[in-house]
Amino acid sequence: MLIGQLSKETGISRDTLRFYEKEGLIRSSLRENGYRDYSSAVVEELKLIQLAKTLGFSLKEIKSLKVALLKGELSREKVRLQLEKKLLWIEQQSQGLKMMKKLILEKLNNCDSPIC
């Protein structure tokens, strides 16, 4: 399928699709007329990429996991380890946000001037 159809099916912009291809996250073949041709398997790959992004994985992390998968090095344990690392990062971010919220609430509760 052409990039326009792929974009329509996935809701991902053409520019983003080109970027993903440049970064090695997806692949296409070239038609005789020079247009990129994407297989239907790319749609599923993009769904996985979107899911991983939703879970907080960076494109670098996603690419690393994909490379490991293609090399046959992606075990259940490696996936579990990556998910545990991501969970720890989320917990750390959550703690930081809670501290920021507490500080802001304290400032709001003690704010008597227009420039506090």
N, CA, C and O of each residue as an XYZ file, in Angstrom:
464
protein
N       0.838     -1.174      0.000
C       0.000      0.000      0.000
C       0.883      1.236      0.000
O       2.020      1.200      0.470
N       0.364      2.301     -0.517
C       1.102      3.560     -0.573
C       1.045      4.266      0.778
O       0.220      3.936      1.630
N       1.925      5.232      0.959
C       2.049      5.915      2.239
C       0.761      6.633      2.639
O       0.432      6.692      3.823
N       0.037      7.174      1.672
C      -1.218      7.854      1.976
C      -2.248      6.907      2.567
O      -2.936      7.248      3.529
N      -2.350      5.730      1.995
C      -3.289      4.732      2.502
C      -2.862      4.249      3.890
O      -3.698      4.065      4.775
N      -1.564      4.048      4.070
C      -1.044      3.631      5.369
C      -1.337      4.697      6.423
O      -1.735      4.380      7.544
N      -1.140      5.939      6.060
C      -1.421      7.048      6.962
C      -2.898      7.071      7.345
O      -3.249      7.271      8.508
N      -3.740      6.866      6.365
C      -5.190      6.871      6.600
C      -5.602      5.713      7.514
O      -6.411      5.897      8.424
N      -5.052      4.535      7.274
C      -5.405      3.345      8.058
C      -4.932      3.424      9.500
O      -5.589      2.903     10.400
N      -3.803      4.070      9.722
C      -3.204      4.083     11.059
C      -3.420      5.392     11.815
O      -3.276      5.433     13.037
N      -3.762      6.454     11.099
C      -3.900      7.753     11.742
C      -2.565      8.411     12.039
O      -2.491      9.365     12.813
N      -1.517      7.901     11.425
C      -0.164      8.432     11.622
C       0.200      9.260     10.396
O       0.001      8.823      9.263
N       0.727     10.445     10.625
C       1.032     11.340      9.504
C       2.094     10.747      8.581
O       2.896      9.904      8.984
N       2.077     11.204      7.357
C       3.075     10.754      6.376
C       4.489     11.090      6.841
O       5.414     10.290      6.699
N       4.638     12.292      7.400
C       5.968     12.693      7.886
C       6.461     11.753      8.979
O       7.632     11.374      8.999
N       5.564     11.379      9.884
C       5.944     10.457     10.958
C       6.296      9.093     10.395
O       7.257      8.466     10.840
N       5.526      8.627      9.419
C       5.827      7.338      8.788
C       7.197      7.367      8.126
O       7.960      6.407      8.230
N       7.510      8.460      7.450
C       8.832      8.589      6.816
C       9.937      8.595      7.879
O      10.996      7.994      7.699
N       9.663      9.290      8.989
C      10.636      9.332     10.083
C      10.852      7.936     10.660
O      11.991      7.523     10.878
N       9.762      7.210     10.907
C       9.879      5.845     11.428
C      10.697      4.975     10.476
O      11.500      4.150     10.912
N      10.488      5.165      9.187
C      11.253      4.376      8.213
C      12.730      4.762      8.249
O      13.610      3.901      8.216
N      12.988      6.057      8.317
C      14.372      6.541      8.375
C      15.086      5.992      9.614
O      16.277      5.682      9.569
N      14.340      5.876     10.721
C      14.904      5.379     11.976
C      14.964      3.854     12.046
O      15.482      3.297     13.013
N      14.437      3.180     11.027
C      14.504      1.725     10.984
C      13.402      1.012     11.748
O      13.503     -0.186     12.011
N      12.349      1.739     12.106
C      11.243      1.118     12.833
C      10.295      0.367     11.903
O       9.691     -0.630     12.300
N      10.167      0.841     10.677
C       9.352      0.159      9.669
C      10.137      0.120      8.365
O      11.114      0.847      8.185
N       9.689     -0.741      7.462
C      10.356     -0.867      6.159
C       9.339     -0.796      5.041
O       8.161     -1.112      5.209
N       9.834     -0.374      3.904
C       9.021     -0.380      2.692
C       9.892     -0.880      1.551
O      11.112     -0.992      1.672
N       9.239     -1.172      0.457
C       9.984     -1.479     -0.765
C       9.625     -0.395     -1.769
O       8.605      0.281     -1.632
N      10.461     -0.237     -2.764
C      10.192      0.774     -3.785
C       9.541      0.130     -4.997
O       9.985     -0.904     -5.496
N       8.486      0.769     -5.450
C       7.843      0.327     -6.684
C       8.680      0.821     -7.861
O       9.599      1.622     -7.690
N       8.355      0.339     -9.045
C       9.088      0.772    -10.244
C       8.973      2.273    -10.461
O       9.894      2.902    -10.982
N       7.838      2.849    -10.058
C       7.640      4.286    -10.251
C       8.294      5.125     -9.147
O       8.169      6.350     -9.148
N       8.991      4.475     -8.205
C       9.706      5.193     -7.157
C       8.906      5.417     -5.886
O       9.448      5.915     -4.899
N       7.639      5.063     -5.890
C       6.814      5.221     -4.691
C       7.122      4.119     -3.686
O       7.457      2.993     -4.053
N       6.999      4.472     -2.409
C       7.182      3.476     -1.354
C       5.960      2.569     -1.310
O       4.829      3.017     -1.502
N       6.202      1.298     -1.058
C       5.127      0.315     -0.945
C       5.263     -0.361      0.416
O       6.300     -0.949      0.725
N       4.212     -0.274      1.225
C       4.221     -0.849      2.570
C       3.345     -2.091      2.601
O       2.241     -2.097      2.056
N       3.839     -3.132      3.234
C       3.062     -4.368      3.347
C       2.014     -4.205      4.451
O       2.100     -3.295      5.276
N       1.039     -5.090      4.450
C       0.002     -5.035      5.487
C       0.588     -5.328      6.868
O       0.011     -4.930      7.880
N       1.716     -6.014      6.917
C       2.366     -6.296      8.203
C       2.821     -5.013      8.892
O       2.913     -4.966     10.119
N       3.106     -3.977      8.111
C       3.549     -2.705      8.678
C       2.443     -2.090      9.535
O       2.727     -1.426     10.532
N       1.192     -2.307      9.153
C       0.071     -1.787      9.947
C       0.139     -2.363     11.359
O      -0.025     -1.635     12.338
N       0.380     -3.659     11.463
C       0.481     -4.305     12.776
C       1.704     -3.805     13.541
O       1.639     -3.601     14.754
N       2.815     -3.608     12.839
C       4.016     -3.072     13.487
C       3.738     -1.688     14.057
O       4.174     -1.359     15.160
N       3.010     -0.883     13.294
C       2.694      0.469     13.748
C       1.760      0.451     14.953
O       1.868      1.304     15.834
N       0.855     -0.504     14.997
C      -0.021     -0.638     16.172
C       0.809     -0.951     17.412
O       0.554     -0.417     18.492
N       1.800     -1.818     17.249
C       2.680     -2.149     18.375
C       3.521     -0.947     18.799
O       3.734     -0.716     19.989
N       3.992     -0.193     17.823
C       4.774      1.013     18.123
C       3.911      2.001     18.901
O       4.363      2.572     19.894
N       2.674      2.205     18.456
C       1.774      3.135     19.134
C       1.476      2.657     20.556
O       1.439      3.462     21.487
N       1.266      1.361     20.724
C       1.019      0.807     22.056
C       2.228      1.035     22.959
O       2.084      1.461     24.105
N       3.408      0.750     22.441
C       4.630      0.940     23.229
C       4.809      2.412     23.610
O       5.221      2.717     24.729
N       4.502      3.315     22.689
C       4.588      4.746     22.993
C       3.593      5.117     24.084
O       3.912      5.898     24.981
N       2.386      4.559     24.008
C       1.368      4.811     25.021
C       1.834      4.330     26.393
O       1.516      4.939     27.414
N       2.584      3.242     26.407
C       3.111      2.699     27.661
C       4.318      3.484     28.169
O       4.841      3.194     29.245
N       4.760      4.476     27.396
C       5.852      5.332     27.839
C       7.210      4.992     27.278
O       8.211      5.574     27.697
N       7.274      4.061     26.336
C       8.555      3.699     25.742
C       8.968      4.747     24.712
O       8.142      5.241     23.945
N      10.243      5.074     24.708
C      10.782      5.996     23.708
C      10.981      5.239     22.395
O      10.991      4.008     22.373
N      11.139      5.980     21.316
C      11.393      5.330     20.025
C      12.711      4.559     20.063
O      12.838      3.510     19.432
N      13.681      5.078     20.798
C      14.964      4.378     20.929
C      14.758      3.026     21.607
O      15.322      2.019     21.179
N      13.950      3.007     22.661
C      13.672      1.748     23.358
C      12.890      0.786     22.464
O      13.148     -0.417     22.450
N      11.939      1.331     21.727
C      11.136      0.502     20.823
C      12.025     -0.118     19.756
O      11.897     -1.300     19.437
N      12.927      0.689     19.208
C      13.831      0.179     18.176
C      14.731     -0.916     18.738
O      14.971     -1.928     18.080
N      15.223     -0.714     19.944
C      16.079     -1.709     20.583
C      15.339     -3.032     20.762
O      15.899     -4.099     20.511
N      14.091     -2.963     21.193
C      13.288     -4.175     21.352
C      13.031     -4.848     20.010
O      13.056     -6.074     19.906
N      12.784     -4.036     18.982
C      12.523     -4.597     17.653
C      13.768     -5.294     17.108
O      13.673     -6.381     16.539
N      14.926     -4.675     17.280
C      16.180     -5.283     16.822
C      16.393     -6.616     17.530
O      16.765     -7.606     16.900
N      16.159     -6.640     18.832
C      16.310     -7.889     19.592
C      15.334     -8.946     19.091
O      15.680    -10.124     19.001
N      14.122     -8.528     18.769
C      13.119     -9.460     18.248
C      13.566    -10.048     16.910
O      13.467    -11.255     16.691
N      14.058     -9.188     16.021
C      14.494     -9.648     14.700
C      15.701    -10.583     14.790
O      15.856    -11.485     13.967
N      16.550    -10.364     15.790
C      17.725    -11.218     15.971
C      17.392    -12.491     16.739
O      18.258    -13.343     16.936
N      16.145    -12.621     17.171
C      15.752    -13.787     17.956
C      16.241    -13.733     19.389
O      16.319    -14.758     20.066
N      16.570    -12.536     19.850
C      17.113    -12.363     21.195
C      16.082    -11.827     22.182
O      16.422    -11.521     23.324
N      14.836    -11.712     21.759
C      13.814    -11.117     22.615
C      13.056    -12.214     23.351
O      12.134    -12.829     22.817
N      13.466    -12.433     24.564
C      12.821    -13.457     25.385
C      11.725    -12.818     26.229
O      11.653    -11.597     26.364
N      10.895    -13.653     26.781
C       9.851    -13.181     27.693
C      10.490    -12.436     28.868
O       9.957    -11.432     29.341
N      11.622    -12.932     29.325
C      12.317    -12.307     30.455
C      12.810    -10.905     30.096
O      12.738     -9.990     30.917
N      13.309    -10.737     28.873
C      13.790     -9.419     28.451
C      12.628     -8.430     28.370
O      12.771     -7.272     28.764
N      11.491     -8.876     27.865
C      10.309     -8.009     27.804
C       9.886     -7.637     29.224
O       9.591     -6.476     29.509
N       9.861     -8.617     30.097
C       9.478     -8.374     31.493
C      10.418     -7.359     32.144
O       9.965     -6.461     32.854
N      11.714     -7.498     31.906
C      12.695     -6.577     32.463
C      12.454     -5.156     31.953
O      12.498     -4.201     32.728
N      12.201     -5.019     30.663
C      11.930     -3.698     30.091
C      10.676     -3.081     30.708
O      10.655     -1.889     31.014
N       9.636     -3.888     30.891
C       8.400     -3.390     31.496
C       8.625     -2.989     32.956
O       8.080     -1.986     33.416
N       9.418     -3.763     33.677
C       9.724     -3.420     35.066
C      10.514     -2.118     35.152
O      10.260     -1.296     36.032
N      11.467     -1.927     34.246
C      12.235     -0.683     34.211
C      11.325      0.503     33.917
O      11.470      1.569     34.515
N      10.387      0.313     32.992
C       9.462      1.388     32.643
C       8.543      1.699     33.825
O       8.248      2.866     34.087
N       8.095      0.679     34.531
C       7.243      0.883     35.704
C       7.982      1.668     36.784
O       7.411      2.569     37.399
N       9.240      1.332     37.013
C      10.050      2.062     37.988
C      10.179      3.528     37.586
O      10.058      4.411     38.435
N      10.419      3.794     36.321
C      10.530      5.165     35.823
C       9.219      5.916     36.047
O       9.230      7.071     36.471
N       8.090      5.263     35.761
C       6.778      5.892     35.951
C       6.555      6.212     37.429
O       6.043      7.281     37.763
N       6.933      5.299     38.304
C       6.781      5.532     39.743
C       7.631      6.716     40.199
O       7.193      7.516     41.026
N       8.836      6.826     39.664
C       9.703      7.954     40.012
C       9.099      9.264     39.520
O       9.110     10.265     40.237
N       8.576      9.259     38.304
C       7.938     10.455     37.767
C       6.720     10.834     38.605
O       6.485     12.011     38.878
N       5.960      9.840     39.002
C       4.761     10.067     39.809
C       5.116     10.708     41.147
O       4.431     11.628     41.595
N       6.171     10.232     41.782
C       6.608     10.808     43.058
C       7.017     12.269     42.878
O       6.681     13.122     43.700
N       7.737     12.546     41.805
C       8.143     13.920     41.526
C       6.946     14.828     41.307
O       6.927     15.961     41.788
N       5.954     14.343     40.590
C       4.747     15.135     40.350
C       3.968     15.370     41.641
O       3.415     16.451     41.844
N       3.922     14.377     42.504
C       3.239     14.544     43.797
C       3.924     15.622     44.631
O       3.258     16.427     45.282
N       5.259     15.636     44.610
C       5.998     16.657     45.354
C       5.726     18.041     44.785
O       5.537     18.998     45.537
N       5.705     18.154     43.455
C       5.414     19.436     42.818
C       4.009     19.903     43.173
O       3.798     21.082     43.458
N       3.055     18.991     43.156
C       1.671     19.325     43.495
C       1.587     19.844     44.926
O       0.907     20.834     45.195
N       2.274     19.177     45.832
C       2.268     19.588     47.239
C       2.829     20.999     47.386
O       2.258     21.823     48.101
N       3.941     21.281     46.717
C       4.547     22.614     46.793
C       3.622     23.680     46.228
O       3.496     24.761     46.802
N       2.979     23.385     45.118
C       2.067     24.353     44.503
C       0.873     24.607     45.408
O       0.452     25.753     45.572
N       0.322     23.553     45.997
C      -0.810     23.724     46.912
C      -0.416     24.549     48.132
O      -1.197     25.379     48.597
N       0.791     24.325     48.652
C       1.274     25.121     49.782
C       1.372     26.588     49.399
O       0.968     27.462     50.166
N       1.908     26.862     48.213
C       2.027     28.249     47.745
C       0.648     28.879     47.590
O       0.441     30.026     47.985
N      -0.287     28.141     47.021
C      -1.639     28.667     46.837
C      -2.323     28.946     48.172
O      -3.013     29.954     48.324
N      -2.132     28.063     49.122
C      -2.768     28.236     50.431
C      -2.157     29.372     51.242
O      -2.819     29.933     52.115
N      -0.914     29.713     50.966
C      -0.229     30.780     51.697
C      -0.058     32.034     50.856
O       0.780     32.881     51.166
N      -0.826     32.157     49.821
C      -0.660     33.263     48.880
C      -1.563     34.430     49.279
O      -2.787     34.351     49.180
N      -0.933     35.513     49.732
C      -1.695     36.701     50.115
C      -1.448     37.870     49.175
O      -2.180     38.858     49.219
N      -0.446     37.779     48.337
C      -0.136     38.889     47.437
C      -0.394     38.478     45.992
O      -0.444     37.287     45.684
N      -0.560     39.457     45.102
C      -0.826     39.123     43.695
C       0.374     38.530     42.961
O       0.217     38.028     41.848
N       1.570     38.572     43.553
C       2.760     38.053     42.862
C       3.345     36.815     43.528
O       4.516     36.500     43.316
N       2.557     36.110     44.324
C       3.108     34.963     45.058
C       3.404     33.784     44.209
O       3.870     32.762     44.712
